[in-house]
Amino acid sequence: MKDKFYKYIQELQDTITAGLELVDGKAKFQEDIWKRPEGGGGRTRVIENGNVFEKGGVNISGVHGELPESMQNYFGVKDANFFACGLSLVLHPKNPMVPTVHANWRYFEMYDKDGNIVDQWFGGGQDLTPYYLFNEDAIHFHTTCKTACDKHNPEFYKTYKDKCDTYFWNAHRDEARGIGGLFFDYCKATENMNMENWYDFTTEVGNSFLESYVPIAEKRKDLDFTEAQKNWQEIRRGRYVEFNLVHDKGTLFGLKTNGRIESILMSLPPHVQWVYNHTPEAGSEEEKLIHILQNPIDWVKTNI
């Protein structure tokens, strides 16, 4: 399974980066191949200073070795080894009318001291972080996510949409990072879903990414914007950074397993502002966004 999924994310990385280069029309992804001293490595691809994308990355990795003590304590195991692979992407567009997007699909195995698999699971998802809210964009993104989920289980979309709203919550700000999407983790073999079934579901979601995001980027990338709107984008990016450094499990896992720091922090935008006690103007589009972030809604059913 680990070889099968790693081959999949290699191919998915090629597909996504090629699709995003077409959208941008100027910048190309630069590639770094790296190795982890303890075992494994990855392929990092970063795009910068394009027509559409100010900064973005589409990274894959496959790492293995002894599970660090801090992670053994987290999982409640001893003398465990691990293998983890996945694709992680973040895109920070230049135009504040185009939302930031994040996605990740991953597979994990844990072994006892004799090399036997004692645990394995899939995880992943994708979520949208707009700076200016276009309802039709939110509906399109969530409808694409629901279509992928419905092919495998009619309950998956609501379950993993709710988990996304809960997970990408900046508790110290009492607001969501964005308008959500899907988040699933620790997807293990059960009576109804074996590991092949989880592979099929995870890859279904991964394959839906370009359809969920590219039409939105294409529609908004050439819209006019003001300096004030660009400032708002950078202020909201600060909240994005706060989540990734304070709450995100993937970032923390990478830092605690001696991951490649440039790849881990690829998710951080190049230009960010922290303005003291910033409050959007009453009745503004900026205030409208904050209200939605504080009160997540069902985008598939909504007519607002």
C-alpha positions in Angstrom: 0.0 0.0 0.0 2.8 2.5 0.8 4.4 1.9 -2.6 1.1 2.2 -4.3 0.2 5.5 -2.6 3.6 7.0 -3.0 3.4 6.3 -6.8 0.0 8.0 -6.8 1.2 11.2 -5.1 4.2 11.4 -7.5 1.8 11.4 -10.4 -0.7 13.7 -8.7 2.1 16.2 -8.1 2.9 16.2 -11.8 -0.7 16.7 -12.7 -1.4 19.5 -10.3 1.8 21.5 -11.0 1.2 21.3 -14.7 -2.3 22.5 -14.2 -1.3 25.4 -12.0 1.4 26.6 -14.4 -1.3 26.8 -17.1 -3.4 29.0 -14.8 -0.5 31.3 -13.9 0.8 31.7 -17.5 4.2 33.0 -16.4 5.9 31.4 -13.4 7.1 27.8 -13.4 7.6 25.5 -10.4 11.3 25.1 -9.3 12.1 21.7 -7.9 14.2 20.5 -5.0 15.0 16.8 -4.4 16.0 16.2 -0.8 16.9 13.4 1.5 16.2 12.9 5.2 19.3 11.6 7.1 17.1 9.3 9.2 15.5 7.8 6.2 13.5 8.8 3.1 13.1 12.2 1.4 11.0 14.1 -0.9 10.4 16.4 -3.9 9.5 20.0 -3.2 8.1 22.2 -6.0 7.7 25.9 -5.4 6.2 28.7 -7.6 6.9 32.4 -6.9 6.2 35.8 -8.3 3.9 34.7 -11.0 1.0 36.4 -12.7 -1.5 34.6 -10.4 0.5 33.0 -7.6 2.6 35.2 -5.3 3.9 32.0 -3.7 2.9 28.4 -3.6 4.2 24.9 -3.2 3.2 21.4 -4.1 5.4 19.0 -2.1 5.6 15.2 -1.8 7.6 13.3 0.8 8.1 9.7 2.0 9.9 9.4 5.3 10.6 6.5 7.6 12.7 5.5 10.6 12.4 5.4 14.4 9.4 7.3 15.7 10.7 10.2 17.9 10.1 9.9 21.6 7.7 12.9 21.5 5.6 11.2 18.9 5.8 7.8 20.6 4.3 9.5 23.7 1.6 11.1 21.5 0.6 7.8 20.0 1.1 5.9 23.3 3.6 3.4 21.9 7.2 2.3 22.6 10.0 1.2 20.3 8.0 2.0 17.2 9.1 2.7 13.7 7.1 4.5 11.1 6.6 5.3 7.4 4.7 8.4 6.3 4.1 9.8 2.9 1.9 12.5 1.4 1.3 15.4 -0.8 0.8 18.8 0.7 0.1 22.0 -1.2 -0.6 25.7 -0.4 -1.2 28.5 -2.9 -1.1 32.1 -2.0 -2.4 34.2 -4.9 -1.4 37.7 -5.7 -4.9 39.1 -6.3 -6.9 39.3 -3.0 -10.1 38.3 -4.9 -8.6 34.9 -5.4 -8.6 32.7 -2.3 -5.7 30.9 -0.8 -6.1 27.1 -0.9 -4.5 24.2 1.0 -4.7 20.5 0.5 -3.0 17.4 1.8 -3.4 13.7 1.3 -1.3 11.3 3.3 -0.7 7.7 4.4 0.9 6.4 7.6 2.2 3.1 8.8 3.6 2.2 12.2 5.7 -0.9 13.0 6.7 -2.9 16.0 10.4 -3.8 16.7 10.1 -6.8 14.4 8.9 -4.7 11.5 5.3 -5.9 11.6 2.6 -3.3 10.7 0.7 -2.5 13.9 -1.2 0.4 12.6 -2.0 2.2 9.3 -4.3 4.9 8.2 -5.1 7.5 5.5 -5.8 11.2 6.0 -6.3 14.3 4.0 -8.6 17.0 2.8 -8.7 20.4 1.1 -9.9 23.8 2.4 -10.4 27.3 1.0 -9.4 30.6 2.6 -10.9 33.6 0.8 -10.2 37.2 1.6 -13.3 38.5 -0.2 -16.2 36.1 -0.2 -18.0 35.2 -3.4 -20.8 32.8 -2.5 -20.8 31.0 -5.8 -17.1 30.2 -5.3 -17.7 28.7 -1.9 -20.6 26.7 -3.2 -18.5 25.4 -6.2 -15.7 24.3 -3.9 -17.9 22.5 -1.5 -20.1 20.9 -4.2 -16.9 19.5 -5.8 -15.9 18.1 -2.4 -19.3 16.6 -1.8 -19.4 15.0 -5.3 -16.1 13.2 -4.6 -17.4 12.0 -1.2 -20.8 10.8 -2.4 -19.1 8.3 -4.7 -18.0 6.4 -1.6 -20.4 7.1 1.2 -23.3 9.6 1.4 -22.4 10.5 4.9 -18.7 11.3 4.2 -19.2 14.9 3.1 -21.1 16.1 6.2 -18.9 14.2 8.5 -15.6 15.5 7.0 -17.0 19.0 6.4 -17.8 19.2 10.1 -14.4 17.9 11.0 -12.8 20.5 8.7 -14.8 23.3 10.4 -13.6 22.0 13.8 -10.0 21.4 12.9 -9.2 24.7 11.0 -10.4 26.8 13.9 -8.2 29.5 15.3 -9.3 29.0 18.9 -7.3 32.0 20.2 -9.2 34.2 17.6 -12.5 32.4 18.0 -12.9 32.1 14.2 -12.3 29.7 11.3 -9.2 30.0 9.2 -11.3 29.9 6.1 -14.6 28.5 4.8 -13.6 24.9 5.2 -13.9 21.9 2.9 -12.9 18.4 3.9 -10.7 17.1 6.7 -10.3 13.4 7.4 -7.7 11.6 9.5 -7.0 8.2 11.1 -9.0 6.4 8.4 -8.4 2.8 9.3 -9.8 -0.6 8.1 -13.3 -1.3 9.4 -16.1 -3.7 8.7 -17.3 -1.4 6.0 -14.1 0.2 4.7 -10.9 -1.8 4.1 -7.6 -0.1 3.3 -8.2 -0.4 -0.5 -11.5 1.4 0.0 -9.8 4.2 1.9 -7.2 4.4 -0.8 -9.9 4.8 -3.4 -11.6 7.5 -1.4 -8.5 9.4 -0.7 -7.4 9.4 -4.3 -10.9 10.4 -5.4 -10.6 13.5 -3.3 -7.0 14.2 -4.5 -8.1 13.9 -8.1 -10.9 16.4 -7.5 -8.6 19.2 -6.4 -8.0 21.0 -9.7 -11.7 21.0 -10.5 -12.4 22.4 -7.0 -10.0 25.3 -7.3 -8.9 26.2 -10.8 -12.3 27.5 -12.0 -12.3 29.9 -9.0 -8.8 31.2 -9.7 -9.6 31.6 -13.4 -12.7 33.6 -12.6 -11.1 36.0 -10.1 -7.5 36.4 -11.1 -8.0 39.4 -13.4 -10.4 41.4 -11.1 -9.3 44.9 -10.1 -8.3 45.5 -6.5 -7.2 48.4 -4.4 -4.2 48.9 -2.1 -6.6 48.7 0.9 -7.9 45.3 -0.3 -4.3 44.1 -0.7 -3.7 45.2 2.9 -6.7 43.3 4.1 -5.4 40.2 2.3 -2.1 40.5 4.2 -3.8 41.1 7.5 -5.8 37.9 7.0 -2.7 36.0 5.9 -1.5 36.7 9.4 -4.3 34.6 10.8 -3.3 31.8 8.4 0.3 31.9 9.7 -1.0 31.8 13.3 -3.0 28.7 12.7 -0.1 26.9 10.9 2.4 27.6 13.7 0.1 27.2 16.7 -2.4 24.5 15.8 -1.5 22.6 12.6 -0.7 18.9 13.4 1.2 18.4 10.1 3.5 21.3 10.7 4.2 20.1 14.3 4.8 16.5 13.1 7.3 17.7 10.5 9.2 19.8 13.0 9.3 17.0 15.6 10.5 14.4 13.1 13.4 16.4 11.7 11.6 17.2 8.5 13.0 19.5 5.9 12.3 23.0 7.3 12.0 24.7 3.9 9.3 22.3 2.8 7.5 22.5 6.2 7.3 26.3 6.2 6.6 26.5 2.5 3.0 27.1 3.6 3.8 30.6 4.9 3.0 33.6 2.7 5.8 36.0 1.7 4.0 39.2 2.7 2.0 39.4 5.9 0.7 42.1 8.3 -0.2 42.1 11.9 -2.1 45.4 12.6 -2.9 46.1 16.2 -6.5 45.6 17.1 -7.7 45.8 13.5 -11.4 45.9 13.1 -13.2 46.0 9.7 -15.6 48.8 8.9 -19.2 48.0 9.8 -21.2 46.8 6.9 -18.2 46.2 4.7 -17.3 43.1 2.7 -14.4 42.5 5.2 -16.9 42.4 8.1 -19.1 40.1 6.1 -16.2 37.6 5.8 -15.5 37.8 9.5 -19.1 37.0 10.4 -19.0 33.9 8.2 -15.7 32.8 9.7 -17.2 33.0 13.1 -20.3 31.1 12.1 -19.6 28.3 9.6 -22.5 27.4 7.3 -23.5 24.6 5.0 -22.4 25.9 1.6 -24.0 23.1 -0.4 -27.5 23.9 0.8 -27.2 27.6 1.4 -28.9 30.2 -0.8 -27.4 33.3 0.7 
